[in-house]
């Protein structure tokens, strides 16, 4: 799988993930959970935005920088999902979102490492 295919995969996955988190956000807000849901929405939608910027990047350095930010946002998203899951503030099962974010993090790490040449 070349870099272009990986770029398209992460672009599709991060966009689909953002959509699923928007749906989760609506559920959380209906349950009057405002704080974590807002943090989760912000970090989860930021992943795809940074991936988009990376793909449109002017240089390899710019690409790696934006993909690294996407990875950081993905890790933050995982943190909020874990907190939501463990705190039991709202009765939601976050396991499918956690599985998806773990996949996204793995892909982003691989893209950054491959682009930097440390395979």
C-alpha positions in Angstrom: 0.0 0.0 0.0 1.6 3.3 -1.1 1.4 6.6 0.6 -1.4 7.9 -1.6 -3.7 4.9 -0.7 -2.9 5.4 3.0 -3.6 9.2 2.7 -7.0 8.3 1.1 -7.7 5.7 3.8 -7.0 8.0 6.7 -8.9 10.8 5.0 -12.0 8.5 4.6 -11.6 7.0 8.1 -11.1 10.3 9.9 -14.1 11.9 8.1 -16.4 8.9 8.9 -15.2 8.9 12.5 -16.0 12.6 12.8 -19.5 11.9 11.5 -20.0 9.1 14.1 -18.7 11.4 16.9 -21.2 14.1 15.8 -24.0 11.6 16.2 -22.6 10.5 19.6 -22.4 14.2 20.6 -26.1 14.7 19.9 -26.9 11.7 22.2 -24.6 13.1 24.9 -26.2 16.6 24.7 -29.7 15.1 25.0 -28.5 13.4 28.2 -27.3 16.9 29.4 -23.6 16.0 29.2 -22.0 19.3 28.0 -18.4 19.4 29.1 -16.8 16.1 27.9 -19.0 16.0 24.8 -17.7 19.4 23.7 -14.1 18.4 24.2 -14.7 15.1 22.4 -16.4 16.8 19.5 -13.6 19.4 19.1 -10.7 16.9 19.2 -12.5 14.2 17.0 -13.4 16.7 14.2 -9.9 18.2 14.4 -8.3 14.9 13.3 -9.8 15.0 9.8 -9.3 18.7 9.5 -5.5 18.2 10.1 -5.4 15.3 7.7 -7.0 17.5 5.0 -4.4 20.2 5.7 -1.6 17.6 5.6 -2.6 16.2 2.2 -2.7 19.8 0.9 0.6 20.5 2.5 3.3 22.5 0.7 6.2 20.2 1.8 7.1 16.9 3.3 7.8 18.7 6.6 4.4 20.4 6.5 2.7 17.1 5.8 4.5 15.3 8.7 3.7 18.3 11.0 0.0 18.2 10.2 -0.3 14.4 10.4 1.5 14.6 13.8 -1.1 17.1 15.0 -3.9 14.8 13.7 -2.2 12.0 15.7 -2.2 14.2 18.9 -5.8 15.0 18.4 -6.6 11.4 18.0 -4.9 10.5 21.2 -6.8 13.3 23.0 -10.1 11.9 21.5 -9.2 8.5 22.9 -8.7 10.1 26.3 -12.2 11.7 26.2 -13.8 8.5 25.1 -12.1 6.5 27.9 -13.2 9.1 30.4 -16.7 9.0 29.1 -16.8 5.2 29.2 -15.2 4.9 32.7 -17.0 7.8 34.4 -20.5 6.5 33.6 -21.7 10.1 33.4 -23.9 8.9 30.5 -25.1 5.5 29.6 -23.2 5.1 26.4 -21.0 2.3 25.2 -17.8 3.8 23.7 -16.2 0.5 22.7 -16.8 0.8 18.9 -15.5 4.4 19.0 -12.5 3.3 20.9 -11.7 0.5 18.5 -12.0 3.0 15.6 -9.8 5.6 17.2 -7.2 3.0 17.9 -7.1 2.1 14.2 -6.9 5.8 13.2 -4.0 6.3 15.7 -2.1 3.3 14.3 -2.6 4.5 10.7 -1.4 8.0 11.6 1.7 6.7 13.4 2.5 4.6 10.4 2.1 7.5 8.0 4.4 9.7 10.1 7.0 7.0 10.5 7.0 6.0 6.9 7.2 9.7 5.7 10.1 10.3 8.1 11.8 7.2 6.8 12.0 5.4 10.1 10.2 2.2 9.1 
